[in-house]
Amino acid sequence: MTISNDSSAPLVVIAGITGLQGGSVARALAESDKPYRIRGLTRDPSKPTAQAFAGQGVQLVGVSLTADNVAGVAKAFQGADIVFLVTNFNEHMDKQREISEGKMMVDVAKEAGVKLLIWSGLESLSALSGGKFSRVEFFDAKSDITEYAKQSGVPLVVVQAGYYATNIFEGSYALKKQPDGSYVFGLPVPATTSVPVIDVAHDYGLYVRAAVENPALGAGSEVQSGTLISFGEMVAKLSEVSGKKITYVQMTREVFIEATGMPEYGPMLADMFQAFEVHGYYGPRPTTRTDLLAREPRSWADFLDATAVKDLLP
Ligand SMILES: NC(=O)c1ccc[n+]([C@@H]2O[C@H](COP(=O)([O-])OP(=O)(O)OC[C@H]3O[C@@H](n4cnc5c(N)ncnc54)[C@H](OP(=O)(O)O)[C@@H]3O)[C@@H](O)[C@H]2O)c1
């Protein structure tokens, strides 16, 4: 991993460096043969994930990226040539908060005069479905921020994050172990429904690096990460690799919502999967050609080969 401290190297400021996306961006830029200075943002520079980057030459800045902290964010973005932004809906589950924080960071990046803003946006599933699937706040909020950033005129690349490969193993819609030791993976959509799966920690940064280094994906571009695969194919491969009996079940919407154990957010997740089935994760947009990247990203099968699957199974 080489990170420059030469003042002639572009300064890249990375929000969420201790997280999956931001960490992946830092590693992908460090892998490049081009030199970058990297400033990583976290609320807690003393945490081990942050300190690991400090040991590799990343400058850490402790800052809270909240809408009321414009001065702190301005200081954190000062001198940046490139800013990478991600918002974290999961931490507060508040659409308006996500939008306010995203817009504030866009404003501050523009004010700092960045040459490139890279934003981890998503589609509006409300807009794609003509209002039918209107509850998916973390997609719609990110789309609002994208529109705001486009209107602002800041040089912008939107790098959409695909469906995390790890989603199948953790959280409210993960596969569930049965009393006989087999597993069931249930969603409110047919097994043929496809999503662009990505090993986010390993590969998301590859797409961001391409936005920085490959003129074909430069300012004005929209990048869609991941490799399309159906839930049925994912389960079949996982079953083969793990040697476990794993069955895909199409649940009714009602059963799925109950199974999430989250009456408030279950309908949002059901809308999300149903929108994927009807309109696609990225709507009509194709996933980005992988020959534009510095290396091939991992497919689902590659991810399973590289992972201790037995440790991931609940
Ligand atoms: N799961 C999926 O399939 C999927 C797909 C596409 C997009 N997404 C989106 O991905 C986003 C999460 O990204 P991720 O996976 O990289 O998250 P993550 O691994 O949970 O990391 C979150 C990062 O955000 C930082 N952060 C959170 N709140 C902050 C604040 N107030 N001030 C400063 N830093 C803050 C954290 O830093 P510290 O804790 O160190 O301060 C951490 O580095 C979500 O918005 C989600 O909607 C998820």
The ligand as an ORCA input file, in Angstrom:
! r2SCAN-3c Opt
* xyz 0 1
  N     -26.172     -3.002      2.249
  C     -26.222     -2.757      0.959
  O     -26.415     -3.679      0.142
  C     -26.035     -1.364      0.448
  C     -26.012     -1.161     -0.934
  C     -25.832      0.130     -1.441
  C     -25.696      1.192     -0.548
  N     -25.740      0.961      0.796
  C     -25.606      2.161      1.658
  O     -24.311      2.176      2.207
  C     -24.301      3.159      3.248
  C     -23.354      2.711      4.330
  O     -22.040      2.652      3.816
  P     -20.999      1.606      4.423
  O     -21.516      0.244      4.168
  O     -19.654      1.990      3.969
  O     -21.197      1.897      5.996
  P     -20.396      1.330      7.266
  O     -19.448      0.259      6.889
  O     -21.429      1.067      8.305
  O     -19.558      2.601      7.699
  C     -20.184      3.815      7.986
  C     -19.124      4.894      7.936
  O     -19.774      6.168      8.052
  C     -19.103      6.895      9.050
  N     -20.084      7.768      9.694
  C     -21.351      7.454     10.020
  N     -21.943      8.510     10.605
  C     -21.012      9.508     10.639
  C     -21.017     10.835     11.117
  N     -22.106     11.375     11.705
  N     -19.888     11.567     10.986
  C     -18.786     11.030     10.430
  N     -18.721      9.782      9.943
  C     -19.830      9.029     10.060
  C     -18.526      5.874     10.005
  O     -17.405      6.458     10.619
  P     -17.068      6.385     12.193
  O     -18.053      5.434     12.832
  O     -15.650      5.877     12.247
  O     -17.212      7.785     12.662
  C     -18.120      4.764      9.047
  O     -16.843      5.008      8.517
  C     -25.761      3.256      3.741
  O     -26.243      4.571      3.544
  C     -26.510      2.248      2.873
  O     -27.802      2.708      2.522
  C     -25.872     -0.285      1.313
*
